[in-house]
Amino acid sequence: MPTRVWDYLPEYESERQDILDAVETVFRSGQLVLGASVRSFEAEFAAYHGVRHCAGVDNGTNAIKLALQALGVGKGDEVVTVSNTAAPTVVAIDAVGATPVFTDVDPRTYLMDVTQVEAAITPRTRCLLPVHLYGQCVDMAPLERLAARHDLVILEDCAQAHGARHHGRRAGSMGHAAAFSFYPTKVLGAYGDGGATITSDDEVDRALRRLRYYGMERTYYVVETPGHNARLDEVQAEILRRKLTRLDDYVAGRRAVAARYADGLAGTGLVLPETAAGNEHAYYLYVVRHPRRDEIIEALRGHDIHLNISYPWPVHTMSGFAHLGYAPGRLPVTEALAGEIFSLPMYPSLPLGVQEKVIAALHAVL
């Protein structure tokens, strides 16, 4: 069988009865939209992160978009973030009428280079948006100091960091709000689309709940401020409730896979992932680096191993964001990484034999 970066079927086989029971529970509940499963998941997800509130939404992009709106970010504002990220991070900023401002990334961790952030702040800056990429957290203390000094809000993009910790704090608990995706590939993945925003700010949470429900609050028929239809589905919420109880086990499984890669690929010439000081990596992706990346990927296809690149095109180089005016070479580390990084198979139910096949094939190719 082909070997790919992600496969949910082994996990489904082991959890099938619980997943099907979740569906049955919702279908027999008598309420299919914003019912008990969504409410319970929101409470449990907030408690897991040690925050007061969670608002479930329909996908991770809207989790960011609605969070920005709830935090008061809009037209004319600037949001400092990175270009080495999935495009939805920046699409959400653009969707609220704000302007993304990019900093480069650290060449060791590929995360936001926090030493560059202050130089990117202008009188129009309203928000700092660190992306906790690949499963580990940005260095948050410098950003928290900058936010306090410049009266800015921090929105954490945690789409790839479920279960990660930074100096003991969970990803998502360190900013004014945090956005999560539950796309099926994620560390905590649904069986379809889903997302959530968490916060300990009562007013931000109230705004989020209004924005995800057309802008209505007290009654369905009255729009108080224009919003969206961005509700988390009851079935996905119930599945996520069940899987949340296993989230720490998923993370442990990913760390075990990462440890085997680190041992098996030492000395191959690949640059292996580096965990920043104070971080507990959740390994959403296992991203390696090599100057002959494209040759390696092509050679591995001969072994029926099909790999991904996260991400081959930095957002600032995409035609849809050409209007931002970032000339080639403006973000040199980000641009260099885009030509060298690639992802190995990574999921907690990855069979040992498949991982050994990948390691052996890389040794043969390199």
DOMARFI-450080 format. One record per residue: x negated, z negated, y of N, C-alpha, C in turn; residue number from 1. Coordinates in steps of 0.001 Angstrom, whole numbers. Layout:
<recs>
- n_X,n_Z,n_Y,ca_X,ca_Z,ca_Y,c_X,c_Z,c_Y,nr
- X,Z,Y,X,Z,Y,X,Z,Y,NUM
...
</recs>
This chain:
<recs>
- n_X,n_Z,n_Y,ca_X,ca_Z,ca_Y,c_X,c_Z,c_Y,nr
- -829,0,-1209,0,0,0,-862,0,1257,1
- -382,631,2323,-1139,619,3574,-1281,-809,4109,2
- -2404,-1088,4714,-2630,-2376,5358,-2468,-2198,6857,3
- -1587,-2996,7442,-1315,-2893,8879,-1587,-4236,9553,4
- -1571,-4209,10880,-1899,-5411,11647,-860,-6509,11449,5
- 404,-6105,11213,1469,-7108,11101,2485,-6659,10076,6
- 3027,-7618,9323,4057,-7340,8331,4885,-8611,8174,7
- 6191,-8494,8352,7034,-9682,8235,7612,-9880,6831,8
- 7482,-8894,5952,8175,-8961,4669,7707,-10101,3765,9
- 6395,-10396,3682,6013,-11554,2846,6627,-12862,3342,10
- 6645,-13040,4660,7248,-14250,5218,8749,-14280,4935,11
- 9405,-13140,5086,10847,-13082,4843,11176,-13466,3406,12
- 10376,-12995,2468,10644,-13328,1074,10616,-14835,839,13
- 9688,-15530,1511,9580,-16983,1303,10640,-17757,2080,14
- 11182,-17169,3143,12139,-17872,3996,13543,-17272,3926,15
- 13752,-16359,3005,14972,-15552,2977,16234,-16399,2953,16
- 16299,-17390,2109,17521,-18186,1991,17848,-18908,3293,17
- 16825,-19425,3961,17052,-20118,5226,17505,-19145,6308,18
- 16915,-17946,6346,17300,-16947,7350,18744,-16514,7133,19
- 19104,-16230,5889,20477,-15805,5603,21473,-16926,5872,20
- 21059,-18166,5610,21934,-19300,5911,22133,-19452,7414,21
- 21111,-19134,8194,21245,-19177,9655,22291,-18181,10127,22
- 22249,-16980,9578,23239,-15963,9944,24642,-16424,9550,23
- 24775,-16935,8341,26075,-17415,7866,26592,-18560,8743,24
- 25700,-19451,9145,26093,-20579,10001,26714,-20083,11301,25
- 26098,-19087,11920,26625,-18553,13183,27939,-17829,12949,26
- 28000,-16994,11922,29208,-16199,11697,30416,-17076,11381,27
- 30175,-18241,10807,31278,-19153,10479,31553,-20167,11592,28
- 30779,-20119,12662,30901,-21145,13707,32113,-20963,14605,29
- 32589,-19724,14718,33706,-19460,15628,33287,-19124,17040,30
- 31978,-19149,17326,31486,-18783,18663,30205,-17981,18509,31
- 30210,-16739,18999,29101,-15822,18786,28197,-15646,19997,32
- 28585,-16184,21163,27791,-16020,22385,27676,-17373,23078,33
- 26418,-17764,23423,26143,-19014,24137,26897,-20190,23529,34
- 26667,-20360,22229,27311,-21449,21520,26347,-22551,21143,35
- 26666,-23234,20037,25906,-24416,19636,24469,-24077,19243,36
- 24254,-22898,18659,22902,-22559,18223,21969,-22352,19402,37
- 22450,-21668,20441,21627,-21489,21646,21349,-22838,22291,38
- 22375,-23657,22443,22187,-24967,23085,21202,-25824,22302,39
- 21323,-25822,20998,20428,-26645,20178,19000,-26119,20239,40
- 18853,-24805,20132,17501,-24258,20204,16859,-24565,21546,41
- 17607,-24418,22622,17053,-24697,23951,16572,-26141,24043,42
- 17363,-27064,23558,16970,-28477,23614,15728,-28734,22765,43
- 15685,-28148,21582,14566,-28385,20666,13286,-27706,21142,44
- 13412,-26506,21721,12225,-25806,22223,11657,-26527,23436,45
- 12535,-27027,24315,12068,-27808,25459,11358,-29073,24988,46
- 11942,-29759,24015,11341,-30997,23514,9983,-30722,22874,47
- 9847,-29628,22165,8567,-29278,21534,7467,-29171,22579,48
- 7819,-28680,23772,6821,-28483,24834,6733,-29657,25804,49
- 7575,-30653,25617,7525,-31817,26488,8028,-31547,27889,50
- 8971,-30594,28023,9570,-30304,29325,11065,-30599,29246,51
- 11735,-30573,30407,13139,-30989,30435,14111,-29876,30066,52
- 13744,-28625,30347,14742,-27567,30228,14195,-26332,29530,53
- 15089,-25612,28884,14806,-24287,28330,16056,-23441,28504,54
- 15892,-22239,29014,16990,-21281,29141,16668,-20075,28264,55
- 17433,-19879,27220,17217,-18741,26340,17710,-17455,26976,56
- 16933,-16383,26838,17309,-15082,27387,17099,-14003,26322,57
- 17392,-12759,26708,17455,-11699,25709,16110,-11102,25328,58
- 15070,-11270,26124,13741,-10757,25770,12698,-11393,26674,59
- 11433,-11194,26327,10345,-11815,27076,10165,-11242,28466,60
- 10459,-9959,28635,10332,-9354,29962,11298,-10010,30936,61
- 12551,-10191,30514,13514,-10862,31379,13196,-12341,31537,62
- 12519,-12936,30572,12085,-14325,30745,11163,-14433,31952,63
- 10264,-13461,32111,9367,-13453,33275,10131,-13092,34535,64
- 10923,-12037,34461,11646,-11558,35641,12565,-12634,36205,65
- 13388,-13223,35359,14324,-14237,35835,13595,-15478,36321,66
- 12466,-15807,35673,11676,-16952,36129,11138,-16712,37530,67
- 10626,-15514,37775,10135,-15193,39122,11255,-15339,40143,68
- 12428,-14808,39809,13553,-14914,40740,13945,-16374,40973,69
- 13997,-17147,39888,14374,-18555,40015,13361,-19346,40823,70
- 12096,-18901,40797,11038,-19562,41567,10973,-19064,43011,71
- 11836,-18130,43359,11887,-17643,44734,10937,-16516,45047,72
- 10420,-15827,44017,9500,-14709,44223,10304,-13427,44315,73
- 10023,-12621,45355,10794,-11402,45529,10090,-10381,46399,74
- 10868,-9551,47034,10351,-8438,47815,9388,-8923,48899,75
- 8226,-8261,48950,7227,-8601,49955,6225,-9630,49501,76
- 6509,-10312,48385,5576,-11315,47869,4517,-10669,46991,77
- 3402,-11367,46810,2354,-10942,45893,2217,-11951,44769,78
- 1922,-11428,43580,1736,-12258,42391,366,-11932,41809,79
- -498,-12928,41709,-1848,-12724,41183,-1814,-12867,39663,80
- -2261,-11824,38972,-2261,-11827,37515,-3425,-10974,37017,81
- -3345,-10482,35782,-4411,-9673,35197,-3857,-8329,34750,82
- -4780,-7365,34600,-4418,-6041,34112,-4617,-5934,32604,83
- -5425,-6813,32025,-5607,-6850,30568,-4470,-7662,29971,84
- -3319,-7031,29864,-2117,-7679,29355,-1164,-6599,28895,85
- -116,-7010,28205,949,-6067,27872,1673,-5682,29167,86
- 2057,-4435,29267,2670,-3920,30490,3888,-4726,30962,87
- 4713,-5316,30066,5886,-6054,30551,5581,-7161,31549,88
- 4399,-7767,31457,4032,-8786,32451,4149,-8214,33858,89
- 3621,-7020,34039,3572,-6395,35364,4885,-5709,35688,90
- 5541,-5152,34690,6854,-4540,34900,7828,-5569,35473,91
- 7767,-6798,34978,8666,-7847,35469,8376,-8203,36918,92
- 7096,-8223,37293,6741,-8491,38691,7302,-7392,39589,93
- 7106,-6148,39172,7619,-5014,39933,9139,-5049,40032,94
- 9810,-5510,38978,11273,-5497,38933,11901,-6414,39969,95
- 11189,-7456,40402,11750,-8347,41426,11330,-7920,42828,96
- 10598,-6794,42929,10185,-6286,44233,8876,-6844,44731,97
- 8195,-7638,43906,6898,-8211,44303,5769,-7246,43944,98
- 4591,-7527,44470,3418,-6680,44232,2421,-7417,43351,99
- 2049,-6825,42208,1002,-7455,41383,-369,-7261,42013,100
- -1160,-8315,42003,-2546,-8270,42476,-3416,-8709,41306,101
- -4356,-7866,40909,-5104,-8107,39680,-6465,-8740,39938,102
- -6808,-9699,39076,-8180,-10186,38994,-8769,-9664,37692,103
- -10090,-9673,37595,-10733,-9270,36363,-10659,-10422,35357,104
- -11163,-10178,34146,-11080,-11181,33092,-12469,-11645,32671,105
- -12497,-12764,32003,-13738,-13324,31493,-14246,-12452,30349,106
- -15519,-12073,30335,-16016,-11172,29287,-16123,-11826,27906,107
- -16001,-13139,27823,-16098,-13820,26529,-14730,-14073,25902,108
- -13766,-14464,26729,-12446,-14817,26205,-11390,-13754,26494,109
- -11678,-12844,27442,-10752,-11775,27852,-9539,-12321,28621,110
- -9601,-13588,29021,-8561,-14231,29811,-8874,-14111,31303,111
- -7894,-14391,32130,-8070,-14375,33580,-9346,-15102,33988,112
- -10169,-14434,34786,-11365,-15064,35344,-10925,-15889,36549,113
- -10774,-17185,36348,-10192,-18026,37388,-11097,-18149,38610,114
- -12383,-17805,38475,-13284,-17868,39627,-12982,-16770,40639,115
- -12221,-15765,40252,-11892,-14656,41146,-10539,-14803,41837,116
- -9784,-15807,41453,-8397,-15887,41905,-8290,-16192,43394,117
- -9095,-17127,43895,-8951,-17505,45302,-9190,-16319,46224,118
- -10141,-15443,45873,-10416,-14271,46707,-9243,-13301,46729,119
- -8359,-13388,45728,-7205,-12490,45648,-5994,-13021,46409,120
- -6058,-14263,46861,-4924,-14871,47556,-4888,-14413,49012,121
- -3704,-13996,49452,-3480,-13573,50836,-2286,-14354,51388,122
- -1972,-14169,52660,-776,-14840,53201,523,-14447,52499,123
- 515,-13328,51772,1719,-12884,51080,1811,-13413,49657,124
- 757,-14064,49178,761,-14550,47798,1784,-15674,47646,125
- 2599,-15541,46601,3620,-16549,46346,3451,-17211,44975,126
- 2822,-16481,44033,2800,-16946,42653,1483,-16588,41982,127
- 989,-17502,41142,-114,-17224,40226,491,-17092,38830,128
- 148,-15991,38137,755,-15726,36832,-345,-15538,35782,129
- -865,-16645,35240,-1869,-16533,34175,-1221,-16088,32869,130
- -1907,-15217,32140,-1436,-14748,30838,-2271,-15422,29760,131
- -1627,-16238,28944,-2311,-16898,27840,-2412,-15881,26694,132
- -3488,-15122,26701,-3594,-13911,25902,-4139,-14167,24499,133
- -3578,-13442,23540,-4055,-13395,22150,-3889,-14718,21415,134
- -3394,-15756,22087,-3188,-17029,21417,-3927,-18203,22008,135
- -4625,-17999,23144,-5268,-19152,23781,-5021,-19143,25277,136
- -5243,-20305,25877,-4818,-20549,27252,-5906,-20255,28276,137
- -5453,-19809,29426,-6292,-19690,30615,-6713,-21099,31054,138
- -7863,-21204,31700,-8330,-22482,32256,-7408,-22857,33408,139
- -6537,-23834,33200,-5450,-24082,34137,-5811,-25001,35301,140
- -6755,-25905,35127,-7049,-26871,36191,-7414,-26197,37512,141
- -8300,-25179,37537,-8595,-24518,38811,-7372,-23856,39435,142
- -6483,-23300,38600,-5281,-22674,39131,-4321,-23708,39711,143
- -4238,-24854,39057,-3375,-25911,39580,-3884,-26398,40935,144
- -5198,-26501,41085,-5746,-26920,42386,-5471,-25862,43457,145
- -5662,-24591,43104,-5390,-23511,44064,-3926,-23486,44456,146
- -3047,-23646,43478,-1616,-23623,43767,-1232,-24744,44723,147
- -1791,-25922,44510,-1489,-27050,45399,-2032,-26803,46805,148
- -3243,-26235,46883,-3870,-26024,48186,-3173,-24941,48997,149
- -2655,-23909,48312,-2059,-22776,49017,-529,-22749,48923,150
- 60,-23814,48399,1523,-23915,48273,2085,-22742,47466,151
- 1551,-22549,46273,1973,-21466,45395,2652,-22035,44153,152
- 3436,-21197,43487,4011,-21583,42206,3188,-20943,41087,153
- 3189,-21586,39930,2511,-21058,38747,3558,-20749,37680,154
- 3541,-19509,37215,4378,-19097,36096,3457,-18703,34954,155
- 3532,-19414,33854,2704,-19109,32685,3373,-18033,31829,156
- 2632,-16990,31504,3090,-16005,30528,2596,-16461,29164,157
- 3528,-16973,28363,3186,-17559,27061,3661,-16699,25898,158
- 3886,-15421,26146,4419,-14551,25093,3543,-14521,23860,159
- 2241,-14785,24030,1311,-14719,22905,713,-16079,22554,160
- 1312,-17154,23039,632,-18452,22912,1517,-19571,22389,161
- 2566,-19253,21638,3383,-20317,21040,2499,-21243,20215,162
- 2588,-22521,20496,1855,-23510,19697,423,-23747,20123,163
- -94,-22966,21064,-1462,-23181,21542,-1513,-24420,22439,164
- -2705,-25021,22537,-2897,-26170,23418,-4133,-25962,24287,165
- -4100,-26625,25449,-5217,-26584,26397,-5470,-28004,26861,166
- -6617,-28567,26438,-6927,-29973,26719,-5753,-30879,26358,167
- -5163,-30599,25209,-4083,-31434,24688,-2699,-31063,25171,168
- -2597,-30217,26198,-1288,-29830,26722,-848,-28512,26093,169
- 420,-28430,25766,925,-27214,25148,1008,-26080,26166,170
- 705,-24880,25711,934,-23706,26541,2395,-23694,26972,171
- 2608,-23534,28273,3963,-23534,28805,4354,-24814,29507,172
- 3542,-25852,29352,3886,-27147,29960,3085,-27430,31220,173
- 2285,-26449,31679,1324,-26728,32746,1687,-26105,34088,174
- 2616,-25174,34122,2999,-24535,35369,4348,-25035,35867,175
- 4844,-24390,36924,6185,-24718,37407,7247,-24197,36442,176
- 6908,-23145,35723,7772,-22594,34685,6897,-21771,33748,177
- 7446,-21423,32589,6709,-20617,31615,7675,-19704,30888,178
- 7217,-18490,30609,8058,-17489,29951,7519,-17196,28557,179
- 8439,-17089,27599,8104,-16804,26209,8868,-15582,25724,180
- 8231,-14840,24824,8894,-13777,24083,9014,-14210,22627,181
- 10143,-13829,22012,10325,-14066,20579,10431,-12740,19824,182
- 9793,-11701,20372,9721,-10436,19663,9200,-10689,18243,183
- 9663,-9926,17240,9353,-10283,15851,7887,-10508,15518,184
- 6962,-9855,16217,5544,-10029,15887,4966,-11346,16380,185
- 5661,-12057,17241,5082,-13221,17901,4841,-14375,16925,186
- 4063,-15348,17383,3786,-16520,16554,5100,-17189,16140,187
- 6023,-17306,17094,7401,-17696,16795,8251,-16468,17082,188
- 8572,-15729,16037,9262,-14457,16206,10681,-14506,15669,189
- 11574,-13811,16355,12953,-13665,15908,13052,-12461,14972,190
- 14270,-12148,14552,14530,-10936,13769,15202,-9902,14668,191
- 14619,-9742,15835,15115,-8863,16882,14509,-9346,18189,192
- 15118,-8991,19300,14594,-9421,20592,15074,-10818,20957,193
- 14294,-11475,21789,14664,-12779,22304,13588,-13293,23235,194
- 13940,-14231,24093,12974,-14817,25012,13512,-16124,25559,195
- 12680,-16819,26321,13104,-18076,26940,12177,-18404,28092,196
- 12707,-19137,29037,11902,-19711,30114,12086,-21217,30079,197
- 10985,-21957,30169,11047,-23412,30170,10537,-23943,31504,198
- 11031,-25113,31876,10650,-25738,33146,11090,-27192,33127,199
- 10480,-27997,33968,10963,-29357,34193,11628,-29489,35554,200
- 11779,-28375,36255,12416,-28360,37571,13913,-28105,37398,201
- 14727,-29067,37789,16172,-28954,37585,16771,-27761,38317,202
- 16326,-27493,39536,16891,-26393,40318,16476,-25038,39756,203
- 15231,-24943,39269,14789,-23690,38658,15613,-23409,37410,204
- 15849,-24432,36597,16650,-24246,35392,18071,-23837,35740,205
- 18634,-24460,36747,19998,-24107,37155,20069,-22649,37603,206
- 19068,-22218,38354,19020,-20823,38791,18867,-19880,37604,207
- 18043,-20242,36642,17841,-19401,35453,19145,-19201,34693,208
- 19898,-20271,34522,21148,-20177,33771,22167,-19325,34516,209
- 22135,-19397,35817,23035,-18571,36625,22613,-17101,36555,210
- 21322,-16852,36680,20818,-15477,36704,21027,-14756,35373,211
- 20944,-15478,34254,21095,-14824,32943,22556,-14519,32619,212
- 23478,-15027,33453,24910,-14917,33163,25646,-14298,34357,213
- 25120,-13170,34782,25704,-12360,35863,25611,-12994,37247,214
- 25065,-14189,37344,25075,-14922,38601,26230,-15900,38680,215
- 26873,-16131,37550,28017,-17052,37499,27550,-18435,37061,216
- 28231,-19450,37567,27856,-20815,37210,29049,-21641,36799,217
- 30015,-21811,37693,31130,-22707,37400,32237,-22036,36599,218
- 32417,-20737,36781,33452,-20020,36054,33031,-18590,35827,219
- 33504,-18001,34739,33128,-16632,34391,33506,-15636,35472,220
- 34542,-15898,36225,35095,-14889,37122,34468,-14859,38502,221
- 33564,-15797,38823,33024,-15884,40180,31501,-15731,40140,222
- 31005,-14650,40771,29561,-14443,40912,29105,-15171,42168,223
- 28191,-16109,42010,27710,-16883,43159,26494,-16220,43796,224
- 25582,-15725,42982,24477,-14876,43432,24304,-13807,42376,225
- 24107,-12543,42750,24026,-11478,41737,22960,-11778,40686,226
- 23351,-11652,39428,22435,-11931,38339,22428,-10815,37318,227
- 22295,-11162,36055,22117,-10186,34988,22920,-10615,33775,228
- 23021,-9735,32805,23479,-10118,31470,22222,-10217,30619,229
- 21708,-11416,30455,20412,-11600,29777,20457,-12817,28869,230
- 21502,-12889,28050,21699,-14073,27219,20961,-13955,25889,231
- 20459,-15075,25390,19906,-15139,24037,21057,-15106,23042,232
- 20924,-14267,22020,21955,-14111,21004,22027,-15342,20097,233
- 23246,-15718,19701,23439,-16892,18845,22713,-16766,17501,234
- 22757,-15583,16892,22107,-15418,15590,20597,-15614,15721,235
- 20006,-14976,16730,18562,-15135,16921,18219,-16587,17247,236
- 19055,-17253,18024,18796,-18652,18368,18794,-19533,17127,237
- 19733,-19295,16221,19796,-20116,15009,18606,-19841,14098,238
- 18199,-18577,13997,16997,-18260,13225,15775,-18929,13853,239
- 15670,-18861,15179,14528,-19473,15866,14518,-20991,15705,240
- 15707,-21606,15667,15781,-23053,15418,15122,-23395,14096,241
- 15459,-22622,13060,14898,-22893,11742,13381,-22673,11749,242
- 12962,-21575,12372,11538,-21242,12369,10718,-22180,13251,243
- 11340,-22757,14285,10621,-23689,15148,10095,-24879,14349,244
- 10831,-25299,13328,10378,-26422,12507,9119,-26060,11705,245
- 8844,-24760,11595,7665,-24305,10852,6573,-23755,11762,246
- 6766,-23846,13073,5824,-23238,14001,4408,-23769,13823,247
- 4245,-25068,13701,2896,-25617,13531,2264,-25129,12230,248
- 3081,-24918,11208,2558,-24368,9949,2124,-22916,10148,249
- 2883,-22141,10923,2485,-20766,11204,1123,-20733,11903,250
- 973,-21613,12888,-291,-21659,13632,-1439,-22049,12702,251
- -1208,-23033,11841,-2248,-23444,10886,-2622,-22283,9972,252
- -1626,-21505,9541,-1899,-20357,8702,-2721,-19305,9412,253
- -2419,-19069,10673,-3187,-18108,11461,-4627,-18591,11655,254
- -4796,-19873,11878,-6159,-20401,12044,-6955,-20270,10752,255
- -6296,-20411,9615,-6990,-20244,8343,-7444,-18799,8160,256
- -6584,-17848,8532,-6967,-16437,8469,-8152,-16178,9404,257
- -8081,-16726,10621,-9167,-16537,11586,-10477,-17113,11063,258
- -10409,-18263,10409,-11626,-18884,9871,-12251,-18014,8781,259
- -11415,-17395,7947,-11949,-16509,6911,-12593,-15266,7526,260
- -11964,-14726,8567,-12585,-13591,9259,-13939,-13997,9847,261
- -13958,-15135,10515,-15200,-15576,11162,-16322,-15717,10143,262
- -16003,-16241,8979,-17011,-16407,7930,-17391,-15062,7319,263
- -16403,-14229,7040,-16660,-12985,6342,-17262,-11888,7189,264
- -17086,-11965,8503,-17558,-10893,9386,-18789,-11277,10196,265
- -19308,-12470,9972,-20527,-12882,10674,-21669,-11927,10321,266
- -22400,-11504,11333,-23549,-10652,11111,-23240,-9173,10971,267
- -21980,-8778,11171,-21621,-7363,11032,-21881,-6557,12303,268
- -22112,-7238,13425,-22236,-6550,14702,-20961,-6563,15513,269
- -19862,-6986,14889,-18623,-7162,15651,-18741,-8397,16537,270
- -18218,-8294,17763,-18075,-9472,18614,-16765,-10141,18220,271
- -16857,-11336,17681,-15683,-12043,17177,-15063,-12903,18276,272
- -13803,-13298,18125,-13135,-14099,19160,-13877,-15400,19447,273
- -13866,-15771,20714,-14482,-17024,21151,-13407,-17912,21746,274
- -13342,-19133,21274,-12363,-20083,21794,-12964,-20853,22957,275
- -12289,-20838,24089,-12775,-21527,25280,-12731,-23037,25083,276
- -13611,-23734,25788,-13666,-25193,25708,-12304,-25793,26040,277
- -11880,-26742,25229,-10610,-27427,25460,-9403,-26728,24881,278
- -9600,-25519,24322,-8469,-24766,23781,-8298,-24979,22285,279
- -7051,-24964,21862,-6684,-24874,20455,-5978,-23545,20282,280
- -6668,-22598,19664,-6242,-21205,19572,-5115,-21064,18546,281
- -4073,-20295,18904,-2972,-20045,17973,-3116,-18712,17246,282
- -4070,-17869,17661,-4378,-16600,16997,-3139,-15727,16792,283
- -2454,-15434,17885,-1415,-14409,17809,-2039,-13093,17351,284
- -3184,-12755,17913,-3954,-11589,17497,-5387,-12018,17200,285
- -6033,-11278,16317,-7454,-11493,16070,-8171,-10260,16608,286
- -8691,-10400,17835,-9244,-9261,18570,-10763,-9292,18503,287
- -11333,-8209,17992,-12780,-8071,17888,-13231,-6940,18811,288
- -14540,-6815,18937,-15076,-5851,19905,-16302,-5152,19324,289
- -16394,-3831,19570,-17569,-3070,19136,-17643,-1785,19957,290
- -18850,-1375,20379,-18949,-158,21205,-18546,1117,20460,291
- -18533,1093,19106,-18122,2260,18319,-16703,2068,17786,292
- -15874,1416,18593,-14522,1054,18171,-13739,2219,17564,293
- -13686,3330,18253,-12854,4441,17794,-13334,4996,16456,294
- -14640,5068,16270,-15189,5532,14989,-14817,4573,13861,295
- -14881,3282,14160,-14575,2274,13146,-13108,2367,12728,296
- -12220,2480,13710,-10796,2573,13396,-10504,3812,12552,297
- -11118,4925,12924,-10911,6160,12163,-11447,6020,10743,298
- -12609,5412,10575,-13178,5228,9240,-12322,4312,8380,299
- -11718,3282,8995,-10890,2354,8235,-9613,3017,7725,300
- -9156,4060,8408,-7993,4787,7897,-8288,5368,6515,301
- -9559,5694,6273,-9948,6174,4955,-9795,5123,3870,302
- -9736,3848,4282,-9487,2748,3354,-8007,2343,3364,303
- -7171,3147,4017,-5737,2877,4183,-5487,1589,4971,304
- -6373,1341,5945,-6230,199,6851,-5972,759,8246,305
- -4849,366,8850,-4397,953,10107,-4325,-151,11164,306
- -5194,-66,12158,-5362,-1147,13126,-4768,-796,14487,307
- -4611,-1814,15322,-4074,-1670,16676,-5147,-1948,17713,308
- -4860,-1524,18942,-5706,-1849,20093,-4832,-2564,21118,309
- -5221,-3771,21480,-4473,-4531,22480,-5412,-4936,23628,310
- -5573,-4103,24635,-4753,-2949,24984,-5674,-1811,25388,311
- -5361,-554,24977,-6276,546,25267,-6221,1042,26703,312
- -5121,758,27402,-4978,1216,28787,-4637,24,29672,313
- -5591,-472,30452,-5264,-1545,31389,-4120,-1119,32307,314
- -3295,-2068,32693,-2094,-1733,33459,-2442,-1018,34760,315
- -3538,-1401,35414,-3861,-801,36707,-4273,663,36596,316
- -4564,1128,35358,-4930,2535,35158,-3732,3401,34797,317
- -2574,2805,34589,-1391,3560,34179,-787,4307,35365,318
- -263,5497,35104,284,6319,36191,1432,5624,36908,319
- 2192,4812,36184,3312,4121,36807,2906,3088,37833,320
- 1625,2708,37839,1140,1732,38813,21,2302,39679,321
- -53,3625,39722,-1074,4276,40560,-904,3927,42028,322
- 349,3647,42428,621,3336,43843,-65,2049,44299,323
- -528,1233,43347,-1214,-5,43730,-2619,254,44248,324
- -3163,1430,43931,-4423,1858,44538,-5680,1274,43932,325
- -5655,934,42646,-6860,405,42007,-7712,1563,41486,326
- -8818,1810,42154,-9713,2899,41762,-10473,2519,40492,327
- -10905,3518,39701,-11729,3232,38526,-12951,2403,38907,328
- -13248,1405,38097,-14380,533,38367,-14025,-719,39134,329
- -12783,-812,39605,-12378,-1979,40395,-12354,-3252,39539,330
- -11989,-3101,38268,-11947,-4237,37347,-12865,-3907,36167,331
- -14179,-4033,36364,-15130,-3489,35389,-15062,-4131,34010,332
- -14846,-5437,33924,-14791,-6080,32606,-13546,-5615,31861,333
- -12414,-5618,32536,-11167,-5161,31919,-11309,-3732,31401,334
- -11907,-2873,32214,-12043,-1469,31822,-13021,-1293,30665,335
- -14087,-2066,30644,-15039,-1983,29538,-14404,-2452,28231,336
- -13650,-3548,28290,-12996,-4068,27098,-12042,-3047,26495,337
- -11333,-2323,27350,-10322,-1377,26872,-10912,-315,25957,338
- -12211,-46,26080,-12855,943,25236,-13488,377,23983,339
- -13423,-952,23807,-14170,-1554,22700,-13368,-2514,21825,340
- -12267,-3050,22307,-11538,-4073,21550,-10547,-3449,20566,341
- -10327,-4152,19455,-9270,-3766,18523,-8867,-4986,17702,342
- -7680,-4909,17112,-7099,-6065,16439,-7094,-5880,14932,343
- -7465,-6927,14222,-7419,-6935,12759,-6080,-7509,12288,344
- -5682,-7261,11056,-4433,-7842,10548,-4416,-9351,10737,345
- -3314,-9857,11277,-3208,-11288,11557,-1751,-11714,11509,346
- -1412,-12463,10488,-127,-13149,10398,-278,-14210,9313,347
- 481,-15301,9383,190,-16441,8507,377,-16166,7023,348
- 1228,-15181,6691,1438,-14866,5279,560,-13720,4807,349
- -472,-13379,5568,-1395,-12319,5174,-2049,-12696,3841,350
- -1848,-11895,2798,-2423,-12250,1490,-3949,-12277,1536,351
- -4525,-13211,812,-5977,-13348,786,-6634,-12049,326,352
- -6048,-11389,-665,-6626,-10155,-1163,-6653,-9056,-114,353
- -5631,-9006,728,-5596,-8002,1795,-6670,-8303,2831,354
- -6825,-9584,3169,-7870,-9937,4127,-9258,-9617,3569,355
- -9464,-9882,2311,-10758,-9556,1697,-10995,-8049,1695,356
- -9922,-7273,1518,-10027,-5810,1583,-10484,-5371,2974,357
- -9930,-5975,4003,-10293,-5630,5376,-11743,-5994,5639,358
- -12162,-7169,5226,-13552,-7614,5439,-14516,-6690,4712,359
- -14202,-6354,3461,-15077,-5483,2683,-15167,-4097,3321,360
- -14056,-3582,3787,-14044,-2259,4404,-14863,-2254,5684,361
- -14776,-3316,6466,-15565,-3392,7697,-17058,-3459,7375,362
- -17413,-4200,6354,-18819,-4231,5946,-19287,-2829,5540,363
- -18454,-2125,4805,-18842,-782,4358,-18995,169,5537,364
- -18088,86,6480,-18105,987,7630,-19256,655,8578,365
- -19540,-634,8747,-20545,-1045,9727,-21947,-1084,9130,366
</recs>
